[in-house]
């Protein structure tokens, strides 16, 4: 493959993400990732000292950037642009091994479009890049493939395990069982070494927040798959609505073709990553959870379409290629809407924002809130960011901690149903607020914070310990848009 072609594909995929990289903020996901990064640089350990559902890789990656370049809403966006382009390029190279140039380019476009929307500092891009890289490297080095798969576990355990299995399949296809065992052993050792410090430090917290959460509390946040469409005839919105079925149906179509045509072992190597993506989608069928499956599936489909075409199976090949086209169309159309139909944005005039833009009212409220809080709370002293209520929670706003540059006195940056809505967590928060005598609470009043969902999280827990404590001990002082500042009563 010509280096120039690869370089152009990398730059084009990067541009697709970068064109809107400064647009919008995500109070929950962005705030959570950056707040966790700040915590690890202060010496806190994930799981033991703060709540963390994923692997420790993302907090430490962003923490190192934070330490080197200072706190910023811009740095992670640059990293995300580079990771998105890397994932798209890896998908192209992997597909091009066994598919024609048009099909490989189709897979590249679908993956680039899927990665470009939406953009949040999730561990998915790094985990997927390492996973695809491990499968790609298995042909040349079983040890290298295992190393990348083990590193992927540090970002997302499920994706890392899937990457390890995929690397084993790819290694076995190239060199037999011994190469597969080498890849498996290397990934197991690397993954264990990276996770061991956190498991040893607090095994119960590690289990409860990672695998235990997925097995026990994930159902609270599960969203049902789409039902009947009740809108008008708008093809793009119909595609958005039924996109989970495009991905699920595409994977089923690939499996049927692979079984019917007795696909060689090498073609099965990306399947474990696709199955991890399927599990992630079924855990919560929203646009943030489509990405892993939408990224791996085009690689599988491109190779399968090429195989079917060469064997004279024209209609199956066309159907497989059509799914690639739908994935690309979905991502490109979402990007089109983001580019041309977004609300009016303004740069947030706060030091850590570094040119990032938000809806005008939100930007102006943040610009008033940040100096107000900083003037009243000295550096190093905590503030607490609260929701409108804590018996019913959809998301929180830990981004406020990053913007005001003041720490959270509790270990709960993430406000999750089944965690902050329960009595033990609320008692722990109250205890921390009392112990530190936190002087200011910033209540985030955006309706999305407590918007009910059609799942277990949409039912109030009936626990009001934290709400009653705040009502008794704090008084409203100022309001800036959706942010209400409460001061501790004398």
C-alpha positions in Angstrom: 0.0 0.0 0.0 1.4 3.4 -0.9 2.3 5.6 2.0 0.7 8.6 0.3 -2.6 6.9 0.0 -2.6 5.9 3.7 -1.6 9.4 4.7 -4.4 10.9 2.7 -6.9 8.5 4.2 -5.7 9.4 7.7 -5.9 13.1 7.0 -9.4 12.8 5.5 -10.7 10.8 8.5 -9.1 13.3 10.9 -10.7 16.2 9.1 -14.2 14.6 9.4 -13.9 14.6 13.2 -11.9 17.8 13.5 -14.3 20.0 11.6 -16.6 20.1 14.6 -14.1 19.1 17.3 -14.6 22.5 19.2 -18.4 22.4 18.9 -20.3 21.7 22.1 -19.6 20.4 25.6 -20.8 17.2 27.2 -21.4 17.9 30.9 -21.5 14.2 32.0 -19.1 12.2 29.8 -16.6 15.0 29.1 -16.7 16.2 32.7 -16.3 12.6 34.1 -13.3 11.8 31.9 -11.4 15.1 32.7 -12.3 15.0 36.4 -11.0 11.4 36.6 -7.8 12.6 34.9 -7.3 15.3 37.5 -7.9 12.8 40.3 -5.2 10.3 39.2 -2.7 13.1 38.8 -3.5 14.0 42.4 -2.6 10.5 43.4 -6.1 9.0 43.6 -6.6 5.4 42.4 -9.6 4.5 40.2 -12.2 2.3 42.0 -10.7 2.8 45.5 -10.8 6.6 45.6 -13.3 7.4 42.9 -16.1 5.6 41.0 -15.0 4.3 37.6 -16.9 1.9 35.3 -14.2 1.4 32.7 -10.5 0.5 32.8 -7.9 2.8 34.2 -6.3 3.5 30.9 -8.3 6.6 29.9 -7.9 8.5 33.2 -4.2 8.0 33.1 -3.8 8.9 29.4 -5.8 12.1 29.9 -4.1 12.7 33.2 -0.6 12.6 31.7 -1.8 15.1 29.0 -3.3 17.2 31.8 0.0 17.1 33.7 2.1 18.0 30.7 -0.1 20.6 29.1 -2.4 21.8 31.9 -6.1 21.3 32.3 -8.0 21.9 29.1 -11.2 21.0 27.2 -9.1 21.1 24.0 -6.4 18.5 24.6 -8.6 15.4 24.6 -10.3 16.6 21.4 -7.0 16.6 19.6 -6.3 13.1 20.9 -9.7 12.0 19.8 -9.2 13.3 16.3 -6.0 11.4 16.0 -7.5 8.2 17.4 -10.5 8.4 15.1 -8.3 8.7 12.1 -6.1 5.8 13.3 -9.2 3.6 13.8 -10.4 4.4 10.3 -7.0 3.7 8.8 -6.6 0.4 10.6 -10.0 -0.7 9.4 -9.0 0.1 5.8 -5.7 -1.8 6.0 -7.4 -4.8 7.7 -10.2 -4.9 5.1 -7.8 -4.3 2.2 -5.9 -7.5 3.0 -8.7 -9.6 1.6 -11.1 -7.2 -0.1 -10.9 -5.1 -3.2 -10.0 -1.4 -3.1 -13.7 -0.2 -3.5 -14.9 -2.3 -0.7 -11.9 -1.4 1.6 -12.6 2.3 0.9 -16.2 1.8 1.7 -15.3 0.2 5.0 -12.9 3.1 5.6 -15.6 5.7 4.9 -18.2 3.9 7.1 -15.7 3.7 10.0 -14.5 7.3 9.7 -18.1 8.5 9.7 -19.1 6.3 12.6 -16.1 7.5 14.7 -16.8 11.2 13.8 -20.2 11.4 15.5 -20.7 11.8 18.4 -17.4 13.0 19.9 -16.8 12.4 23.6 -13.7 11.4 25.6 -14.7 7.8 25.8 -12.2 4.9 26.2 -13.8 3.3 23.1 -11.5 4.8 20.4 -8.3 3.8 22.2 -9.6 0.3 23.0 -10.8 -0.3 19.5 -7.6 1.0 17.9 -5.6 -1.3 20.0 -8.0 -4.2 19.3 -7.8 -3.7 15.5 -4.1 -3.2 15.7 -3.7 -6.5 17.6 -5.5 -8.4 14.8 -3.6 -6.7 12.1 -0.2 -7.4 13.8 -0.9 -11.1 14.5 0.3 -12.0 11.1 3.8 -10.7 11.8 4.2 -11.0 15.6 2.0 -13.0 18.0 3.8 -11.3 20.9 3.1 -7.8 19.5 -0.6 -8.8 18.9 -0.9 -10.0 22.5 0.7 -6.8 23.8 -1.8 -4.6 22.0 -4.7 -6.7 23.2 -3.5 -6.5 26.8 -3.2 -2.8 26.5 -6.7 -2.6 25.2 -7.9 -4.3 28.4 -6.7 -1.2 30.4 -9.2 0.9 28.5 -12.2 -1.4 28.3 -12.0 -4.9 29.8 -14.6 -6.4 27.5 -13.1 -5.0 24.4 -9.6 -6.1 25.5 -10.7 -9.6 26.1 -12.4 -9.6 22.7 -9.2 -8.2 21.1 -7.2 -11.0 22.7 -9.5 -13.7 21.3 -9.4 -12.0 17.9 -5.6 -11.8 18.0 -5.6 -15.6 18.8 -7.8 -16.4 15.8 -5.7 -14.2 13.5 -2.5 -15.7 14.9 -3.8 -19.3 14.5 -4.9 -18.6 10.9 -1.3 -17.5 10.1 0.8 -19.9 12.2 -1.3 -22.5 14.0 -2.0 -23.2 17.7 1.4 -22.2 19.0 1.2 -18.7 17.7 -2.3 -18.4 19.1 -1.1 -19.6 22.5 1.7 -17.0 22.4 -0.8 -14.2 21.6 -3.2 -15.4 24.4 -0.4 -15.7 27.0 1.0 -12.3 26.2 -2.3 -10.6 26.3 -3.2 -12.3 29.6 0.1 -11.3 31.2 0.0 -7.7 30.0 -3.7 -7.3 31.0 -3.1 -8.8 34.5 0.0 -6.6 35.1 -1.9 -3.4 34.2 -5.0 -4.2 36.2 -3.3 -5.8 39.3 -2.5 -2.7 41.2 -6.1 -1.6 41.2 -7.6 -5.0 41.9 -5.1 -5.4 44.8 -5.8 -1.9 46.2 -9.6 -2.5 46.4 -10.9 -5.8 45.0 -14.5 -5.3 46.0 -14.7 -1.7 44.6 -13.0 -2.9 41.4 -15.5 -5.7 40.9 -18.5 -3.7 41.9 -17.7 -0.8 39.5 -16.6 -2.8 36.5 -17.8 -6.4 35.9 -20.2 -6.3 38.8 -22.0 -3.2 37.5 -22.4 -4.7 34.1 -23.8 -7.9 35.6 -25.9 -6.4 38.3 -26.9 -2.7 37.7 -26.6 -2.2 33.9 -30.3 -3.2 33.5 -31.2 0.1 35.2 -29.8 2.0 32.3 -30.8 -0.3 29.5 -32.9 1.3 26.7 -35.4 -0.7 24.7 -34.7 -1.2 21.0 -36.8 1.0 18.7 -40.5 0.1 18.1 -42.8 1.4 15.4 -41.8 4.6 13.7 -44.5 7.3 14.3 -43.0 10.2 12.4 -43.5 11.3 8.8 -41.7 10.1 5.8 -38.2 11.5 6.5 -35.7 8.9 5.2 -32.7 10.1 7.2 -34.7 10.2 10.5 -36.1 6.7 9.8 -32.5 5.5 9.3 -31.5 7.1 12.6 -34.4 5.5 14.4 -33.8 2.0 13.1 -30.0 2.2 13.0 -29.6 -0.4 15.8 -31.4 -2.9 13.6 -29.1 -2.0 10.7 -26.1 -3.0 12.9 -27.7 -6.1 14.4 -29.1 -7.2 11.0 -25.8 -6.6 9.3 -24.0 -8.8 11.9 -26.6 -11.5 11.4 -26.2 -11.3 7.6 -22.4 -11.6 8.0 -22.8 -14.6 10.2 -25.1 -16.3 7.8 -22.7 -15.7 4.9 -19.7 -16.8 6.8 -21.4 -20.1 7.9 -22.9 -20.8 4.4 -19.6 -20.1 2.6 -17.4 -21.8 5.3 -15.3 -18.6 5.7 -11.6 -19.2 6.5 -10.4 -18.7 10.1 -8.8 -15.4 9.2 -12.2 -13.9 8.3 -13.5 -14.6 11.8 -10.8 -12.7 13.7 -12.7 -9.4 14.0 -15.9 -11.2 15.2 -15.1 -11.1 18.9 -14.7 -7.3 18.7 -18.0 -7.1 16.9 -19.7 -9.2 19.5 -18.3 -7.0 22.3 -19.8 -4.1 20.3 -23.2 -5.9 20.1 -23.2 -6.4 23.9 -22.4 -2.7 24.4 -25.2 -1.7 22.0 -27.8 -4.0 23.7 -26.7 -2.6 27.1 -28.0 0.8 26.1 -29.2 1.4 22.6 -28.2 5.1 22.0 -25.9 6.9 19.7 -23.0 6.7 22.1 -23.2 2.9 22.3 -23.5 2.3 18.5 -19.8 3.1 17.9 -17.9 -0.2 18.7 -20.2 -2.4 16.5 -20.5 0.3 13.8 -16.7 0.4 13.6 -15.9 -3.3 13.4 -18.8 -4.5 11.3 -17.7 -2.7 8.1 -14.4 -4.6 8.1 -16.2 -8.0 8.4 -18.7 -7.0 5.8 -16.1 -5.8 3.2 -14.2 -9.1 3.4 -17.4 -11.1 3.3 -18.7 -9.2 0.3 -15.5 -9.8 -1.6 -15.6 -13.5 -0.7 -19.2 -13.8 -1.8 -18.6 -11.9 -5.1 -15.6 -14.1 -6.0 -17.7 -17.2 -5.4 -20.4 -16.0 -7.7 -22.9 -15.1 -5.0 -23.9 -11.7 -6.4 -27.0 -10.9 -4.3 -25.4 -11.8 -0.9 -22.4 -9.7 -1.9 -24.6 -6.7 -2.8 -26.6 -7.1 0.5 -23.4 -7.1 2.5 -22.1 -4.0 0.7 -25.4 -2.3 1.2 -25.0 -2.5 5.0 -21.6 -0.8 4.7 -23.3 2.0 2.7 -26.0 2.4 5.3 -23.5 2.7 8.1 -21.5 5.3 6.1 -24.8 7.2 5.2 -25.9 7.3 8.9 -22.6 8.7 10.1 -22.3 11.3 7.3 -25.9 12.4 7.7 -25.4 12.9 11.5 -22.3 14.9 10.7 -24.2 17.0 8.1 -26.9 17.9 10.7 -24.2 18.8 13.2 -22.5 21.0 10.7 -25.5 22.8 9.3 -28.3 22.6 11.8 -26.6 23.1 15.1 -27.8 25.9 17.5 -25.8 29.1 17.5 -22.5 28.6 19.4 -20.1 30.9 21.2 -16.6 30.4 22.5 -16.5 29.9 26.2 -14.3 32.7 27.6 -12.8 30.6 30.5 -9.1 29.7 30.6 -9.5 25.9 30.5 -12.0 26.0 27.6 -9.2 26.9 25.1 -11.6 27.9 22.3 -14.3 25.3 22.8 -17.7 26.5 21.9 -21.1 26.0 23.5 -24.7 27.2 23.0 -24.7 31.0 23.6 -26.7 30.9 26.8 -24.6 28.1 28.3 -21.4 29.8 27.4 -22.5 33.0 29.0 -23.7 31.2 32.2 -20.4 29.4 32.5 -18.4 32.6 32.1 -20.3 34.2 35.0 -20.3 31.1 37.2 -16.5 30.3 37.0 -15.1 33.6 38.4 -17.9 33.8 41.0 -17.0 30.4 42.4 -13.2 30.9 42.2 -13.4 34.2 44.1 -15.3 32.6 46.9 -13.5 29.2 47.2 -9.7 29.3 47.4 -7.7 26.8 45.3 -7.6 23.4 46.8 -10.9 23.8 48.7 -13.8 21.8 47.5 -17.2 22.5 45.9 -19.9 20.0 45.3 -22.0 19.8 42.1 -25.5 18.6 42.8 -28.5 17.6 40.6 -32.0 19.0 41.0 -32.8 15.7 42.9 -31.0 12.6 43.7 -33.7 10.0 44.0 -34.1 10.2 40.2 -31.0 10.7 38.1 -30.2 10.4 34.4 -26.8 12.2 34.3 -24.7 14.6 36.3 -22.4 17.6 35.5 -18.9 16.9 36.7 -17.6 19.2 34.0 -18.2 22.0 36.5 -15.3 20.8 38.7 -13.0 21.0 35.6 -14.2 24.5 34.7 -14.0 26.0 38.2 -10.8 24.1 39.0 -12.0 23.1 42.4 -12.0 19.5 43.7 -15.0 17.3 44.6 -15.0 16.4 48.3 -16.7 13.0 47.6 -15.6 10.1 45.4 -18.7 10.3 43.3 -18.0 12.3 40.1 -20.4 10.1 38.2 -24.1 10.3 39.0 -25.5 7.0 38.0 -28.8 5.4 38.7 -28.3 2.5 41.2 -25.3 4.4 42.7 -26.0 8.0 43.8 -29.7 7.2 44.0 -29.2 4.6 46.8 -28.9 5.3 50.5 -25.2 4.1 51.1 -23.8 6.5 48.4 -26.0 9.4 49.6 -24.9 8.9 53.3 -21.3 8.8 52.1 -21.7 12.1 50.2 -23.3 13.8 53.2 -20.5 12.5 55.4 -17.9 14.0 53.0 -19.7 17.4 52.9 -19.8 17.5 56.7 -16.2 16.5 57.1 -14.9 19.1 54.7 -17.4 21.8 55.6 -17.9 22.4 51.9 -18.9 26.0 51.6 -20.5 26.1 48.1 -22.8 23.7 46.3 -23.5 24.3 42.6 -26.8 22.8 41.7 -27.2 21.9 38.0 -30.8 22.5 37.1 -30.9 21.4 33.4 -34.1 19.2 33.0 -32.0 16.5 31.4 -30.4 15.8 34.7 -33.5 14.1 36.0 -35.3 13.3 32.8 -37.1 9.9 33.3 -36.2 7.1 30.9 -38.2 4.0 29.9 -36.1 1.7 32.2 -35.3 1.0 35.8 -33.6 4.4 36.2 -36.8 6.1 35.4 -38.4 5.0 38.7 -37.5 7.2 41.7 -35.6 5.3 44.3 -37.4 7.0 47.2 -34.1 7.9 48.9 -34.0 11.6 49.8 -31.1 11.7 52.3 -28.9 14.0 50.2 -31.7 16.2 49.0 -32.9 16.8 52.6 -29.4 17.4 53.8 -28.8 20.1 51.2 -32.2 21.7 51.9 -31.3 22.0 55.6 -27.7 23.1 55.3 -27.5 25.3 52.2 -29.3 28.4 51.0 -29.6 29.7 47.4 -27.3 32.6 46.7 -27.0 33.3 43.0 -28.2 31.7 39.7 -26.4 31.7 36.4 -28.6 30.1 33.7 -29.0 26.4 34.7 -26.5 26.8 37.5 -27.7 27.7 41.0 -25.0 28.5 43.7 -25.9 27.4 47.2 -24.0 28.7 50.2 -23.6 26.7 53.5 -25.8 28.2 56.2 -24.0 29.6 59.2 
